[in-house]
Amino acid sequence: MAKEKILVVEDEEDIQELIRYNLTKEGYNVSCVSTGEEGVTRAKRDQPHLVLLDLMLPNMDGFEVCRTIKHDPKTQHIPIVMLTAKGEESDIVTGLELGADDYIPKPFSPKIVIARIRNILRRKSRDNSIDDSIIKQQDLVIHPGRHEVTLNGKRIDLTFTEFRVLQFLARRPGWVYTRQQIVDAVRGEDYPVTDRSVDVQIVGLRRKLGDAGDRIETVRGVGYRFKE
């Protein structure tokens, strides 16, 4: 039985081949492209199960590729792992805000890359099987299958990560979650992300929800909850 399709967007041939060799050995169906433009085109055409994306690409960089994929309804469901030499915290936060699912700095261990990919695909499979029910909180409706949020019938444009945070909090209104619990639910355990990243998502959500933004409450010294 064929394994999942992985699209590798990487302009360095030796790294491309290293990734292709190791993922193919694990049974994955791997395809590689060298530019951001090709990456976006292939993501739309082939609908891979995951994109492994370098940031330092010619012309269209990895941030723009991630933004384009995550803002297209046809591809926004595809998980993205950023694989790059840019390891500063600001780059990590930017990647997460754009909707990336993981971030692995170069130089990397192929075994770690494979483990991260397995974790993301396993989590995505689990989410698809148990997390597709529509959430209705008064005039706020969250539709996981469509990856859509409406407020008073009007669609709210959220990033992938903002959507996942809102979905997680709204599914159990009144429950208080720590920042780490939110990170674990949205990204998986042992992910290199800071508390500040969660706060950034909450600020963005409140702003986009307007007057309804105060439904996401800060519980001082603990974390956040969705108001009952």
Buried (B, 14 or more C-beta within 10 A) or exposed (E): EEBBBBBBBBBEEEBBEBBBEBBEEEEBBBEBBBBBBBBBEBBBEEEBBBBBBBBEBEEBBBBBBBBBBBBBEEBBBBBBBBBBEBEEEEBBBBBBBBBBBBBBBBEBEBEEBBEBBEBBBEBBEEBEEEBEEEBEBEEBBBBBEEBBBBBEEEEBEBBBBBBBBBBBBBBEEEEBBBBBBBBBBBBBEEBBBBEEBBEBBBEBBBEBBEEBBEBBBEEEEEBBBBEE
